């Protein structure tokens, strides 16, 4: 982060980090972990185009991890389970 950004506060650490995505069973999953109490909170968004309308299902779990990459991996794992168990019904 540049000196000017730190001085003038243009952007937080979370805004600077890209949100990784993956596709699974026709759904697009975006991992959006965020820092909470010095750890990374498991958080994500599942998206799918349903009849021309983009539907989103946001989820946050209590799980926290010391490493952001582990939080991302676990977010993808949780999203896969949600999709496998509920399919399109997550948007109902």
The first five atom37 places (N, CA, C, CB, O) and aatype in JSON, in Angstrom:
{
  "aatype": [20, 20, 20, 20, 20, 20, 20, 20, 20, 20, 20, 20, 20, 20, 20, 20, 20, 20, 20, 20, 20, 20, 20, 20, 20, 20, 20, 20, 20, 20, 20, 20, 20, 20, 20, 20, 20, 20, 20, 20, 20, 20, 20, 20, 20, 20, 20, 20, 20, 20, 20, 20, 20, 20, 20, 20, 20, 20, 20, 20, 20, 20, 20, 20, 20, 20, 20, 20, 20, 20, 20, 20, 20, 20, 20, 20, 20, 20, 20, 20, 20, 20, 20, 20, 20, 20, 20, 20, 20, 20, 20, 20],
  "atom_mask": [
    [1, 1, 1, 1, 1],
    [1, 1, 1, 1, 1],
    [1, 1, 1, 1, 1],
    [1, 1, 1, 1, 1],
    [1, 1, 1, 1, 1],
    [1, 1, 1, 1, 1],
    [1, 1, 1, 1, 1],
    [1, 1, 1, 1, 1],
    [1, 1, 1, 1, 1],
    [1, 1, 1, 1, 1],
    [1, 1, 1, 1, 1],
    [1, 1, 1, 1, 1],
    [1, 1, 1, 1, 1],
    [1, 1, 1, 1, 1],
    [1, 1, 1, 1, 1],
    [1, 1, 1, 1, 1],
    [1, 1, 1, 1, 1],
    [1, 1, 1, 1, 1],
    [1, 1, 1, 1, 1],
    [1, 1, 1, 1, 1],
    [1, 1, 1, 1, 1],
    [1, 1, 1, 1, 1],
    [1, 1, 1, 1, 1],
    [1, 1, 1, 1, 1],
    [1, 1, 1, 1, 1],
    [1, 1, 1, 1, 1],
    [1, 1, 1, 1, 1],
    [1, 1, 1, 1, 1],
    [1, 1, 1, 1, 1],
    [1, 1, 1, 1, 1],
    [1, 1, 1, 1, 1],
    [1, 1, 1, 1, 1],
    [1, 1, 1, 1, 1],
    [1, 1, 1, 1, 1],
    [1, 1, 1, 1, 1],
    [1, 1, 1, 1, 1],
    [1, 1, 1, 1, 1],
    [1, 1, 1, 1, 1],
    [1, 1, 1, 1, 1],
    [1, 1, 1, 1, 1],
    [1, 1, 1, 1, 1],
    [1, 1, 1, 1, 1],
    [1, 1, 1, 1, 1],
    [1, 1, 1, 1, 1],
    [1, 1, 1, 1, 1],
    [1, 1, 1, 1, 1],
    [1, 1, 1, 1, 1],
    [1, 1, 1, 1, 1],
    [1, 1, 1, 1, 1],
    [1, 1, 1, 1, 1],
    [1, 1, 1, 1, 1],
    [1, 1, 1, 1, 1],
    [1, 1, 1, 1, 1],
    [1, 1, 1, 1, 1],
    [1, 1, 1, 1, 1],
    [1, 1, 1, 1, 1],
    [1, 1, 1, 1, 1],
    [1, 1, 1, 1, 1],
    [1, 1, 1, 1, 1],
    [1, 1, 1, 1, 1],
    [1, 1, 1, 1, 1],
    [1, 1, 1, 1, 1],
    [1, 1, 1, 1, 1],
    [1, 1, 1, 1, 1],
    [1, 1, 1, 1, 1],
    [1, 1, 1, 1, 1],
    [1, 1, 1, 1, 1],
    [1, 1, 1, 1, 1],
    [1, 1, 1, 1, 1],
    [1, 1, 1, 1, 1],
    [1, 1, 1, 1, 1],
    [1, 1, 1, 1, 1],
    [1, 1, 1, 1, 1],
    [1, 1, 1, 1, 1],
    [1, 1, 1, 1, 1],
    [1, 1, 1, 1, 1],
    [1, 1, 1, 1, 1],
    [1, 1, 1, 1, 1],
    [1, 1, 1, 1, 1],
    [1, 1, 1, 1, 1],
    [1, 1, 1, 1, 1],
    [1, 1, 1, 1, 1],
    [1, 1, 1, 1, 1],
    [1, 1, 1, 1, 1],
    [1, 1, 1, 1, 1],
    [1, 1, 1, 1, 1],
    [1, 1, 1, 1, 1],
    [1, 1, 1, 1, 1],
    [1, 1, 1, 1, 1],
    [1, 1, 1, 1, 1],
    [1, 1, 1, 1, 1],
    [1, 1, 1, 1, 1]
  ],
  "atom_positions": [
    [[0.85, -1.17, 0.0], [0.0, 0.0, 0.0], [0.9, 1.23, 0.0], [-0.97, 0.0, 1.22], [1.88, 1.28, 0.74]],
    [[0.57, 2.2, -0.8], [1.39, 3.4, -0.91], [1.2, 4.29, 0.3], [1.07, 4.16, -2.19], [0.21, 4.18, 1.03]],
    [[2.16, 5.19, 0.5], [2.11, 6.13, 1.6], [0.85, 7.0, 1.51], [3.37, 7.01, 1.61], [0.21, 7.26, 2.52]],
    [[0.5, 7.45, 0.31], [-0.67, 8.3, 0.14], [-1.96, 7.56, 0.5], [-0.75, 8.81, -1.29], [-2.86, 8.14, 1.11]],
    [[-2.05, 6.32, 0.14], [-3.25, 5.55, 0.48], [-3.38, 5.4, 1.99], [-3.2, 4.17, -0.17], [-4.47, 5.54, 2.53]],
    [[-2.26, 5.13, 2.66], [-2.32, 5.0, 4.11], [-2.68, 6.32, 4.77], [-0.99, 4.49, 4.65], [-3.45, 6.35, 5.73]],
    [[-2.14, 7.41, 4.26], [-2.42, 8.72, 4.85], [-3.84, 9.19, 4.62], [-1.47, 9.73, 4.3], [-4.46, 9.77, 5.51]],
    [[-4.36, 8.93, 3.43], [-5.67, 9.47, 3.08], [-6.79, 8.42, 3.11], [-5.6, 10.09, 1.72], [-7.95, 8.74, 2.84]],
    [[-6.44, 7.21, 3.44], [-7.45, 6.18, 3.64], [-8.25, 5.79, 2.42], [-8.37, 6.62, 4.65], [-9.42, 5.44, 2.55]],
    [[-7.66, 5.84, 1.25], [-8.4, 5.45, 0.05], [-8.27, 3.96, -0.18], [-7.89, 6.23, -1.18], [-7.42, 3.51, -0.96]],
    [[-9.1, 3.2, 0.48], [-9.11, 1.76, 0.29], [-8.71, 1.02, 1.55], [-8.19, 1.38, -0.84], [-7.81, 1.43, 2.28]],
    [[-9.4, -0.09, 1.78], [-9.06, -0.94, 2.9], [-8.34, -2.15, 2.37], [-10.31, -1.35, 3.72], [-8.28, -2.37, 1.16]],
    [[-7.81, -2.93, 3.25], [-7.1, -4.13, 2.83], [-8.02, -5.06, 2.06], [-6.49, -4.85, 4.04], [-7.61, -5.66, 1.06]],
    [[-9.26, -5.2, 2.51], [-10.21, -6.08, 1.84], [-10.48, -5.63, 0.41], [-11.51, -6.15, 2.62], [-10.62, -6.47, -0.47]],
    [[-10.56, -4.33, 0.17], [-10.84, -3.83, -1.17], [-9.68, -4.09, -2.12], [-11.13, -2.34, -1.12], [-9.87, -4.19, -3.33]],
    [[-8.49, -4.21, -1.59], [-7.31, -4.42, -2.43], [-7.15, -5.86, -2.86], [-6.07, -3.96, -1.71], [-6.48, -6.15, -3.85]],
    [[-7.76, -6.79, -2.11], [-7.62, -8.2, -2.41], [-8.73, -8.65, -3.36], [-7.63, -9.03, -1.12], [-9.89, -8.31, -3.14]],
    [[-8.39, -9.4, -4.39], [-9.41, -9.87, -5.32], [-10.31, -10.91, -4.68], [-8.76, -10.44, -6.59], [-9.88, -11.64, -3.78]],
    [[-11.54, -10.98, -5.14], [-12.46, -12.01, -4.67], [-12.4, -13.19, -5.64], [-13.92, -11.45, -4.55], [-12.86, -13.09, -6.78]],
    [[-11.83, -14.3, -5.2], [-11.7, -15.46, -6.08], [-13.06, -16.07, -6.41], [-10.8, -16.51, -5.44], [-13.97, -16.06, -5.58]],
    [[-13.18, -16.6, -7.62], [-14.42, -17.24, -8.05], [-14.14, -18.62, -8.61], [-15.14, -16.38, -9.09], [-13.01, -18.93, -9.01]],
    [[-15.17, -19.43, -8.64], [-15.11, -20.75, -9.27], [-16.5, -21.09, -9.77], [-14.57, -21.84, -8.28], [-17.49, -20.56, -9.29]],
    [[-16.56, -21.98, -10.73], [-17.84, -22.46, -11.24], [-18.02, -23.89, -10.76], [-17.91, -22.37, -12.8], [-17.09, -24.69, -10.78]],
    [[-19.24, -24.2, -10.34], [-19.55, -25.55, -9.86], [-20.99, -25.88, -10.22], [-19.31, -25.67, -8.32], [-21.91, -25.18, -9.79]],
    [[-21.19, -26.92, -10.99], [-22.52, -27.42, -11.35], [-23.43, -26.34, -11.92], [-23.17, -28.04, -10.14], [-24.63, -26.33, -11.64]],
    [[-22.87, -25.44, -12.71], [-23.67, -24.39, -13.33], [-23.88, -23.16, -12.46], [-24.98, -24.94, -13.71], [-24.57, -22.23, -12.87]],
    [[-23.3, -23.15, -11.27], [-23.39, -22.02, -10.36], [-22.03, -21.31, -10.34], [-23.8, -22.47, -8.92], [-21.0, -21.95, -10.53]],
    [[-22.04, -20.02, -10.12], [-20.81, -19.26, -9.94], [-20.67, -18.97, -8.46], [-20.81, -17.94, -10.79], [-21.59, -18.43, -7.84]],
    [[-19.53, -19.31, -7.9], [-19.27, -19.11, -6.47], [-18.18, -18.07, -6.32], [-18.88, -20.44, -5.76], [-17.13, -18.17, -6.95]],
    [[-18.43, -17.08, -5.48], [-17.43, -16.05, -5.19], [-17.12, -16.13, -3.69], [-17.94, -14.61, -5.59], [-18.01, -16.0, -2.85]],
    [[-15.84, -16.34, -3.37], [-15.41, -16.36, -1.97], [-15.17, -14.92, -1.53], [-14.11, -17.23, -1.79], [-14.43, -14.18, -2.18]],
    [[-15.8, -14.54, -0.43], [-15.69, -13.16, 0.07], [-15.32, -13.13, 1.55], [-17.01, -12.4, -0.16], [-15.98, -12.45, 2.33]],
    [[-14.27, -13.86, 1.95], [-13.92, -13.86, 3.37], [-13.52, -12.46, 3.82], [-12.78, -14.86, 3.66], [-12.99, -11.67, 3.04]],
    [[-13.77, -12.16, 5.08], [-13.42, -10.85, 5.61], [-12.73, -11.03, 6.97], [-14.67, -9.95, 5.74], [-12.93, -12.02, 7.66]],
    [[-11.92, -10.05, 7.32], [-11.21, -10.12, 8.58], [-12.13, -9.78, 9.73], [-10.0, -9.18, 8.58], [-12.89, -8.81, 9.69]],
    [[-12.06, -10.62, 10.76], [-12.86, -10.42, 11.97], [-12.03, -10.92, 13.15], [-14.24, -11.17, 11.88], [-11.66, -12.09, 13.21]],
    [[-11.74, -10.02, 14.06], [-10.97, -10.36, 15.26], [-9.62, -11.01, 14.92], [-11.79, -11.3, 16.16], [-9.2, -11.96, 15.58]],
    [[-8.97, -10.5, 13.9], [-7.65, -11.0, 13.53], [-7.64, -12.3, 12.74], [-6.85, -11.19, 14.74], [-6.57, -12.86, 12.49]],
    [[-8.81, -12.79, 12.36], [-8.91, -14.01, 11.56], [-9.83, -13.76, 10.38], [-9.42, -15.2, 12.42], [-10.48, -12.72, 10.3]],
    [[-9.88, -14.73, 9.46], [-10.7, -14.62, 8.25], [-11.98, -15.42, 8.43], [-9.92, -15.11, 7.0], [-11.95, -16.62, 8.67]],
    [[-13.11, -14.71, 8.32], [-14.44, -15.31, 8.46], [-14.87, -15.95, 7.14], [-15.47, -14.24, 8.91], [-14.71, -15.35, 6.08]],
    [[-15.41, -17.16, 7.22], [-15.9, -17.86, 6.03], [-17.15, -17.15, 5.53], [-16.2, -19.35, 6.34], [-18.13, -17.0, 6.27]],
    [[-17.11, -16.72, 4.27], [-18.22, -15.96, 3.69], [-18.17, -16.11, 2.17], [-18.15, -14.46, 4.11], [-17.09, -16.16, 1.58]],
    [[-19.34, -16.19, 1.53], [-19.35, -16.32, 0.09], [-20.7, -16.0, -0.53], [-18.94, -17.71, -0.3], [-21.68, -15.75, 0.17]],
    [[-20.72, -16.02, -1.85], [-21.93, -15.75, -2.64], [-22.04, -16.81, -3.72], [-21.9, -14.31, -3.26], [-21.07, -17.1, -4.42]],
    [[-23.23, -17.38, -3.85], [-23.53, -18.34, -4.91], [-24.48, -17.64, -5.88], [-24.15, -19.69, -4.33], [-25.51, -17.1, -5.46]],
    [[-24.15, -17.66, -7.17], [-24.97, -16.98, -8.2], [-25.35, -17.96, -9.3], [-24.21, -15.76, -8.8], [-24.64, -18.92, -9.59]],
    [[-26.5, -17.67, -9.9], [-26.92, -18.45, -11.07], [-27.96, -17.64, -11.84], [-27.5, -19.84, -10.65], [-28.79, -16.95, -11.25]],
    [[-27.89, -17.75, -13.14], [-28.88, -17.13, -14.01], [-30.09, -18.07, -14.07], [-28.3, -16.84, -15.45], [-29.97, -19.21, -14.55]],
    [[-31.23, -17.6, -13.6], [-32.45, -18.41, -13.6], [-33.49, -17.67, -14.43], [-32.97, -18.67, -12.13], [-34.05, -16.67, -14.0]],
    [[-33.74, -18.18, -15.61], [-34.73, -17.57, -16.5], [-34.43, -16.13, -16.86], [-36.08, -17.64, -15.86], [-35.33, -15.3, -16.96]],
    [[-33.15, -15.83, -17.07], [-32.74, -14.49, -17.44], [-32.52, -13.55, -16.27], [-33.75, -13.91, -18.34], [-32.11, -12.41, -16.46]],
    [[-32.79, -14.02, -15.06], [-32.59, -13.21, -13.86], [-31.44, -13.8, -13.04], [-33.89, -13.14, -13.02], [-31.41, -15.0, -12.78]],
    [[-30.51, -12.95, -12.63], [-29.39, -13.42, -11.82], [-29.84, -13.5, -10.37], [-28.14, -12.47, -11.97], [-30.25, -12.5, -9.77]],
    [[-29.76, -14.69, -9.82], [-30.15, -14.93, -8.43], [-28.88, -15.09, -7.6], [-31.07, -16.2, -8.3], [-27.88, -15.64, -8.06]],
    [[-28.92, -14.59, -6.36], [-27.77, -14.7, -5.46], [-28.2, -15.28, -4.12], [-27.1, -13.33, -5.27], [-29.28, -14.98, -3.6]],
    [[-27.33, -16.09, -3.57], [-27.5, -16.63, -2.22], [-26.21, -16.31, -1.48], [-27.8, -18.2, -2.23], [-25.14, -16.79, -1.84]],
    [[-26.32, -15.5, -0.44], [-25.15, -15.12, 0.35], [-25.12, -15.97, 1.61], [-25.18, -13.6, 0.71], [-26.15, -16.23, 2.23]],
    [[-23.92, -16.39, 1.99], [-23.8, -17.17, 3.22], [-22.57, -16.75, 4.01], [-23.74, -18.67, 2.89], [-21.53, -16.4, 3.46]],
    [[-22.72, -16.81, 5.32], [-21.64, -16.55, 6.26], [-21.72, -17.66, 7.29], [-21.76, -15.12, 6.93], [-22.8, -17.99, 7.77]],
    [[-20.6, -18.22, 7.63], [-20.55, -19.26, 8.64], [-19.66, -18.8, 9.79], [-20.04, -20.59, 8.04], [-18.86, -17.88, 9.64]],
    [[-19.81, -19.44, 10.91], [-19.06, -19.06, 12.11], [-17.58, -19.41, 12.02], [-19.67, -19.74, 13.32], [-16.78, -18.92, 12.81]],
    [[-17.22, -20.24, 11.07], [-15.83, -20.69, 10.95], [-14.89, -19.53, 10.66], [-15.7, -21.74, 9.85], [-15.18, -18.67, 9.83]],
    [[-13.76, -19.51, 11.35], [-12.72, -18.5, 11.13], [-11.38, -19.21, 10.97], [-12.67, -17.47, 12.3], [-11.14, -20.27, 11.55]],
    [[-10.52, -18.59, 10.17], [-9.23, -19.18, 9.85], [-8.13, -18.13, 9.93], [-9.25, -19.82, 8.45], [-8.36, -16.96, 9.66]],
    [[-6.94, -18.56, 10.32], [-5.81, -17.64, 10.44], [-5.31, -17.19, 9.06], [-4.68, -18.29, 11.22], [-4.73, -16.11, 8.94]],
    [[-5.53, -18.02, 8.04], [-5.0, -17.75, 6.7], [-6.14, -17.48, 5.72], [-4.14, -18.93, 6.21], [-7.11, -18.25, 5.68]],
    [[-6.05, -16.42, 4.95], [-7.08, -16.06, 3.97], [-7.26, -17.15, 2.92], [-6.74, -14.74, 3.29], [-8.39, -17.47, 2.55]],
    [[-6.17, -17.72, 2.44], [-6.28, -18.76, 1.41], [-7.03, -19.99, 1.92], [-4.89, -19.18, 0.93], [-7.78, -20.61, 1.17]],
    [[-6.85, -20.33, 3.18], [-7.58, -21.45, 3.77], [-9.07, -21.09, 3.86], [-7.01, -21.81, 5.18], [-9.93, -21.92, 3.59]],
    [[-9.37, -19.85, 4.23], [-10.76, -19.4, 4.31], [-11.42, -19.48, 2.93], [-10.84, -17.95, 4.85], [-12.59, -19.86, 2.82]],
    [[-10.69, -19.11, 1.89], [-11.22, -19.2, 0.52], [-11.49, -20.65, 0.15], [-10.22, -18.56, -0.48], [-12.56, -20.96, -0.38]],
    [[-10.54, -21.52, 0.41], [-10.7, -22.94, 0.1], [-11.91, -23.52, 0.84], [-9.41, -23.72, 0.47], [-12.69, -24.27, 0.25]],
    [[-12.06, -23.19, 2.1], [-13.17, -23.71, 2.89], [-14.5, -23.1, 2.44], [-12.93, -23.43, 4.37], [-15.54, -23.76, 2.53]],
    [[-14.49, -21.85, 1.97], [-15.7, -21.23, 1.41], [-16.16, -21.99, 0.18], [-15.44, -19.75, 1.06], [-17.35, -22.27, 0.02]],
    [[-15.22, -22.33, -0.7], [-15.57, -23.11, -1.89], [-16.1, -24.49, -1.51], [-14.34, -23.26, -2.81], [-17.08, -24.96, -2.09]],
    [[-15.48, -25.13, -0.53], [-15.96, -26.44, -0.08], [-17.39, -26.35, 0.46], [-15.03, -27.02, 1.0], [-18.23, -27.19, 0.15]],
    [[-17.66, -25.33, 1.27], [-19.0, -25.14, 1.84], [-20.01, -24.85, 0.73], [-19.0, -24.0, 2.88], [-21.12, -25.38, 0.76]],
    [[-19.64, -24.02, -0.23], [-20.54, -23.71, -1.34], [-20.88, -24.97, -2.13], [-19.91, -22.65, -2.27], [-22.04, -25.17, -2.51]],
    [[-19.91, -25.81, -2.38], [-20.16, -27.06, -3.1], [-21.17, -27.92, -2.34], [-18.85, -27.84, -3.3], [-22.06, -28.52, -2.95]],
    [[-21.02, -27.99, -1.02], [-21.97, -28.79, -0.21], [-23.38, -28.19, -0.28], [-21.49, -28.86, 1.26], [-24.36, -28.92, -0.44]],
    [[-23.46, -26.87, -0.17], [-24.77, -26.21, -0.24], [-25.43, -26.5, -1.59], [-24.63, -24.68, -0.03], [-26.61, -26.84, -1.65]],
    [[-24.67, -26.35, -2.67], [-25.21, -26.6, -4.02], [-25.61, -28.05, -4.18], [-24.17, -26.21, -5.09], [-26.68, -28.34, -4.71]],
    [[-24.76, -28.98, -3.74], [-25.06, -30.4, -3.88], [-26.29, -30.81, -3.08], [-23.87, -31.23, -3.43], [-27.07, -31.64, -3.54]],
    [[-26.47, -30.22, -1.9], [-27.6, -30.58, -1.05], [-28.9, -29.9, -1.47], [-27.28, -30.24, 0.38], [-29.97, -30.51, -1.4]],
    [[-28.82, -28.63, -1.9], [-30.04, -27.86, -2.13], [-30.3, -27.49, -3.57], [-30.0, -26.63, -1.32], [-31.44, -27.19, -3.93]],
    [[-29.28, -27.49, -4.41], [-29.46, -27.13, -5.82], [-30.13, -25.77, -5.98], [-30.28, -28.18, -6.52], [-29.83, -24.84, -5.23]],
    [[-31.03, -25.67, -6.96], [-31.71, -24.4, -7.22], [-32.62, -23.94, -6.08], [-32.52, -24.52, -8.48], [-32.99, -22.77, -6.02]],
    [[-32.97, -24.84, -5.19], [-33.87, -24.46, -4.1], [-33.24, -23.44, -3.14], [-34.29, -25.7, -3.32], [-33.95, -22.88, -2.3]],
    [[-31.94, -23.2, -3.24], [-31.33, -22.19, -2.36], [-31.88, -20.81, -2.65], [-29.8, -22.17, -2.53], [-31.78, -19.91, -1.8]],
    [[-32.48, -20.61, -3.81], [-33.02, -19.3, -4.18], [-34.5, -19.15, -3.81], [-32.84, -19.07, -5.66], [-35.08, -18.09, -4.03]],
    [[-35.11, -20.2, -3.26], [-36.54, -20.13, -2.87], [-36.71, -19.36, -1.59], [-37.13, -21.53, -2.71], [-37.84, -19.2, -1.12]]
  ]
}
